[in-house]
Amino acid sequence: MDNKKKPMIYFCATPIGNLEDISLRVLRILKEVDVIAAEDTRHSIKLLNHFNIKTPLTSYHQHNELTKGKYLMDLVREGKSIAIVSDAGMPGISDPGQELIRRCIEEEISFTLLPGANAALTALVLSGLSTEAFAFEGFLSREKAIRKNQIDRIKKESRTIILYESPNRVVGTLKELEEHLGNRQVALARELTKHYEEVWRGSIKKALEEFQNRQPKGEFVLVIEGLSQEEIAEAKRRRWASFTIPEHLNYYMEQGYSKKDAIKKVAVDRNLPKREVYKYTIEDN
């Protein structure tokens, strides 16, 4: 239960498209707090005007996150309550907020999160790909070295992967993904919850054919199929093929496994009987 009398910071999820997706609780808090800190005040004023909310606005974005964060925490210390909103979705998820939460924890400033719409989870469910386990990468870095590490990590990921991408870069990103991940299944979601909502599903190759032939519009969420169990098993087989059996045993024993357990693991990795692996330990003696 919210306690208006207690000064605190409310991180408020806002609609990602359809304004009806805002919660009653968020609307109440936006009316009750002393100040709303918005990623883009010009964008947020449209939301506030739609719901006739007159609370004062101040800016809070990635370029003033450090200085404005201190100012907002000082307001709470003075007895004020603050609401944090991004342009759309959940503050702190590829939007300003995470740094302020960290500082609130360190400096024991009261805060809470008012949940709501989120583009990543909406696209994941709509994609039809596995939702059992997933990895959210946000926007890929524009710095080559960091971006390479991200794609290398994605390439080995068995969970479903979720990325954000701009319409101007989505085709280039698809080309990179095809080069490094192969022709996996993907879903591209754009304009989520809006009138022209679209979720395109198919292979990366087909996605390239589709979006190279038309001008992509709207922010994209890319949902990418993870490695299959067969691909994971094949990758392991290739890895262990470079090891001799004694090297393979030593690998596990250096990680703290007993000789008995190392034998079991090597037998599974190489699809060999345990007695076949055990012979190599006898030869070492």
C-alpha positions as CSV (number, residue, x, y, z in Angstrom):
1,M,0.0,0.0,0.0
2,D,1.3,3.5,-0.9
3,N,1.8,5.9,2.0
4,K,1.6,9.5,0.6
5,K,2.8,10.9,4.0
6,K,6.1,9.2,3.6
7,P,8.5,11.1,1.2
8,M,9.8,8.7,-1.5
9,I,10.6,8.2,-5.1
10,Y,8.1,6.3,-7.3
11,F,9.5,4.8,-10.5
12,C,6.4,4.7,-12.7
13,A,5.8,2.6,-15.9
14,T,4.0,4.5,-18.6
15,P,2.3,3.2,-21.8
16,I,4.5,2.1,-24.7
17,G,1.8,3.2,-27.2
18,N,-1.8,2.9,-26.2
19,L,-2.5,5.4,-23.4
20,E,-5.2,3.1,-21.9
21,D,-2.4,0.8,-20.8
22,I,-1.5,3.1,-17.9
23,S,-2.5,1.8,-14.4
24,L,-4.9,3.4,-12.1
25,R,-2.2,3.4,-9.4
26,V,0.3,5.3,-11.6
27,L,-2.4,7.9,-12.5
28,R,-3.1,8.4,-8.8
29,I,0.6,8.8,-7.9
30,L,1.3,11.2,-10.7
31,K,-1.4,13.4,-9.3
32,E,-0.3,13.1,-5.7
33,V,3.5,13.6,-5.9
34,D,5.1,17.0,-5.7
35,V,7.2,16.7,-8.8
36,I,7.4,14.4,-11.9
37,A,10.9,13.9,-13.3
38,A,10.5,13.0,-17.0
39,E,13.0,11.7,-19.6
40,D,11.5,14.2,-22.1
41,T,9.2,16.8,-20.7
42,R,7.8,17.6,-24.1
43,H,6.8,14.0,-24.6
44,S,5.4,13.4,-21.0
45,I,3.3,16.6,-21.0
46,K,1.1,15.0,-23.7
47,L,0.4,12.0,-21.4
48,L,-0.2,14.3,-18.4
49,N,-2.6,16.6,-20.4
50,H,-4.5,13.6,-21.6
51,F,-5.3,12.6,-18.1
52,N,-5.6,16.2,-16.8
53,I,-2.6,15.9,-14.5
54,K,-1.2,19.3,-13.4
55,T,1.8,18.1,-11.3
56,P,5.0,20.2,-12.0
57,L,7.5,18.6,-14.4
58,T,11.3,18.6,-14.4
59,S,13.7,16.8,-16.8
60,Y,15.6,13.7,-15.8
61,H,17.6,12.0,-18.6
62,Q,20.9,10.3,-19.4
63,H,22.8,13.6,-19.8
64,N,21.8,15.1,-16.4
65,E,21.3,11.8,-14.5
66,L,24.1,12.4,-12.0
67,T,23.3,16.1,-11.1
68,K,19.5,15.8,-11.3
69,G,19.6,12.6,-9.3
70,K,21.2,14.4,-6.4
71,Y,18.6,17.2,-6.7
72,L,15.7,14.7,-6.6
73,M,17.1,12.9,-3.6
74,D,17.6,16.2,-1.8
75,L,13.9,16.9,-2.5
76,V,12.9,13.6,-0.8
77,R,15.1,14.5,2.2
78,E,13.1,17.8,2.4
79,G,9.9,15.8,2.6
80,K,8.8,15.7,-1.0
81,S,7.6,12.8,-3.1
82,I,8.9,12.3,-6.7
83,A,7.6,10.3,-9.7
84,I,10.1,9.1,-12.3
85,V,8.8,8.4,-15.8
86,S,10.6,7.6,-19.1
87,D,9.2,8.3,-22.5
88,A,7.5,4.9,-22.6
89,G,7.7,1.7,-20.6
90,M,9.7,0.9,-17.4
91,P,12.2,3.4,-16.1
92,G,15.6,1.7,-15.7
93,I,15.1,-0.7,-18.6
94,S,17.2,0.9,-21.4
95,D,16.0,4.2,-20.0
96,P,17.2,6.5,-17.1
97,G,16.5,5.2,-13.6
98,Q,19.0,2.4,-12.8
99,E,21.7,4.8,-11.5
100,L,19.2,6.7,-9.3
101,I,17.9,3.4,-7.8
102,R,21.5,2.4,-7.0
103,R,22.1,5.7,-5.3
104,C,18.8,5.5,-3.4
105,I,19.9,2.1,-2.0
106,E,23.3,3.4,-1.0
107,E,21.9,6.6,0.6
108,E,18.8,4.9,2.1
109,I,16.3,7.0,0.2
110,S,12.9,5.3,0.1
111,F,11.7,4.2,-3.4
112,T,9.4,1.8,-5.1
113,L,8.3,0.7,-8.6
114,L,4.8,0.9,-10.0
115,P,4.8,-1.8,-12.7
116,G,3.1,-1.6,-16.1
117,A,3.8,-1.8,-19.8
118,N,7.1,-3.1,-21.1
119,A,8.0,-3.5,-24.8
120,A,10.5,-6.4,-24.3
121,L,8.1,-8.7,-22.5
122,T,5.2,-7.8,-24.8
123,A,7.2,-8.6,-27.9
124,L,8.5,-11.9,-26.3
125,V,5.1,-13.2,-25.7
126,L,3.8,-12.1,-29.1
127,S,6.8,-13.7,-30.9
128,G,5.7,-17.3,-30.4
129,L,9.3,-18.2,-29.5
130,S,10.2,-19.9,-26.2
131,T,9.4,-17.9,-23.1
132,E,10.8,-20.5,-20.7
133,A,14.1,-18.6,-20.4
134,F,15.2,-15.5,-22.0
135,A,18.1,-12.9,-22.1
136,F,17.5,-9.2,-22.5
137,E,20.3,-7.3,-24.2
138,G,18.7,-4.0,-24.8
139,F,20.4,-1.9,-27.5
140,L,23.6,-3.3,-29.0
141,S,26.5,-0.9,-28.5
142,R,27.8,1.2,-31.3
143,E,31.4,0.7,-30.1
144,K,32.8,-2.1,-32.3
145,A,34.7,-4.0,-29.5
146,I,31.7,-4.0,-27.1
147,R,29.3,-4.9,-29.9
148,K,31.5,-7.8,-31.0
149,N,31.5,-9.1,-27.4
150,Q,27.7,-8.8,-27.2
151,I,27.2,-10.7,-30.5
152,D,29.6,-13.4,-29.4
153,R,27.6,-13.8,-26.2
154,I,24.3,-13.9,-28.1
155,K,25.8,-16.5,-30.5
156,K,26.3,-18.9,-27.6
157,E,23.0,-18.2,-25.9
158,S,20.5,-21.0,-25.6
159,R,17.8,-18.8,-24.2
160,T,15.6,-16.6,-26.3
161,I,17.3,-13.2,-26.9
162,I,15.5,-9.8,-26.9
163,L,17.1,-6.7,-28.5
164,Y,15.9,-3.2,-29.1
165,E,16.8,-1.5,-32.4
166,S,16.0,1.7,-34.2
167,P,14.3,1.7,-37.7
168,N,17.5,3.2,-39.3
169,R,19.7,0.4,-38.0
170,V,17.5,-2.7,-38.0
171,V,18.6,-4.0,-41.4
172,G,22.3,-3.6,-40.6
173,T,21.7,-5.5,-37.3
174,L,19.9,-8.3,-39.1
175,K,22.8,-8.7,-41.5
176,E,25.2,-9.0,-38.5
177,L,23.0,-11.5,-36.9
178,E,22.8,-13.6,-40.0
179,E,26.6,-13.5,-40.4
180,H,27.3,-14.6,-36.8
181,L,24.2,-16.6,-35.8
182,G,23.1,-18.2,-39.0
183,N,19.5,-18.3,-40.2
184,R,17.7,-18.5,-36.9
185,Q,14.0,-17.8,-36.3
186,V,13.2,-14.3,-35.3
187,A,10.2,-12.0,-34.6
188,L,10.3,-8.3,-35.2
189,A,7.8,-6.2,-33.3
190,R,7.1,-2.6,-33.9
191,E,4.5,0.0,-33.0
192,L,3.4,-2.2,-30.1
193,T,0.0,-1.5,-28.7
194,K,-0.6,1.2,-31.4
195,H,-3.1,1.1,-34.3
196,Y,-0.4,-0.1,-36.7
197,E,1.1,-2.7,-34.5
198,E,3.0,-5.4,-36.4
199,V,4.8,-8.6,-35.4
200,W,6.7,-10.1,-38.2
201,R,7.8,-13.8,-37.7
202,G,10.2,-15.9,-39.8
203,S,13.9,-16.6,-40.4
204,I,16.6,-13.9,-40.3
205,K,17.1,-14.4,-44.1
206,K,13.4,-13.8,-44.8
207,A,13.4,-10.8,-42.4
208,L,16.2,-9.2,-44.4
209,E,14.3,-9.8,-47.7
210,E,11.2,-8.2,-46.1
211,F,12.7,-5.1,-44.5
212,Q,15.3,-4.3,-47.2
213,N,12.3,-3.8,-49.6
214,R,10.5,-1.3,-47.4
215,Q,11.3,1.6,-45.2
216,P,11.2,0.4,-41.6
217,K,9.2,2.6,-39.3
218,G,8.9,2.8,-35.5
219,E,11.2,1.4,-32.8
220,F,11.8,-2.3,-33.1
221,V,12.0,-5.2,-30.6
222,L,13.9,-8.2,-32.1
223,V,13.2,-11.5,-30.5
224,I,15.7,-14.2,-31.6
225,E,15.7,-17.9,-31.2
226,G,18.4,-19.3,-28.9
227,L,20.7,-22.2,-29.8
228,S,18.8,-25.6,-30.0
229,Q,19.8,-28.5,-27.8
230,E,21.2,-30.2,-30.9
231,E,23.4,-27.2,-31.7
232,I,24.6,-27.0,-28.1
233,A,25.5,-30.7,-28.2
234,E,27.4,-30.3,-31.5
235,A,29.3,-27.2,-30.1
236,K,30.4,-29.3,-27.1
237,R,31.5,-32.1,-29.4
238,R,33.6,-29.7,-31.5
239,R,35.1,-28.3,-28.3
240,W,36.1,-31.6,-26.8
241,A,37.4,-32.9,-30.1
242,S,40.4,-30.6,-29.6
243,F,41.2,-32.2,-26.3
244,T,42.9,-35.6,-25.7
245,I,41.1,-37.7,-23.2
246,P,43.8,-37.1,-20.5
247,E,43.6,-33.3,-21.2
248,H,39.8,-33.6,-20.9
249,L,40.1,-35.3,-17.5
250,N,42.6,-32.8,-16.3
251,Y,40.3,-30.0,-17.3
252,Y,37.6,-31.2,-14.9
253,M,40.0,-32.2,-12.1
254,E,41.6,-28.7,-12.2
255,Q,38.1,-27.4,-11.5
256,G,37.9,-29.4,-8.3
257,Y,36.1,-32.6,-9.5
258,S,37.2,-35.9,-8.1
259,K,38.8,-38.4,-10.5
260,K,35.6,-40.5,-10.3
261,D,33.3,-37.5,-11.2
262,A,35.7,-36.3,-13.9
263,I,35.5,-39.8,-15.5
264,K,31.7,-39.6,-15.5
265,K,31.7,-36.1,-17.1
266,V,34.2,-37.0,-19.8
267,A,32.3,-40.1,-20.6
268,V,29.1,-38.1,-21.1
269,D,30.9,-35.3,-23.1
270,R,32.4,-37.8,-25.5
271,N,29.6,-40.3,-25.5
272,L,32.0,-43.0,-24.4
273,P,31.6,-45.9,-21.8
274,K,33.1,-44.9,-18.4
275,R,35.5,-47.9,-18.5
276,E,37.0,-46.6,-21.8
277,V,37.8,-43.3,-20.1
278,Y,39.0,-45.0,-16.9
279,K,41.7,-46.8,-18.9
280,Y,43.5,-43.5,-19.4
281,T,43.7,-42.9,-15.7
282,I,45.2,-46.4,-15.2
283,E,47.8,-45.7,-18.0
284,D,48.8,-42.5,-16.1
285,N,49.6,-44.5,-13.1
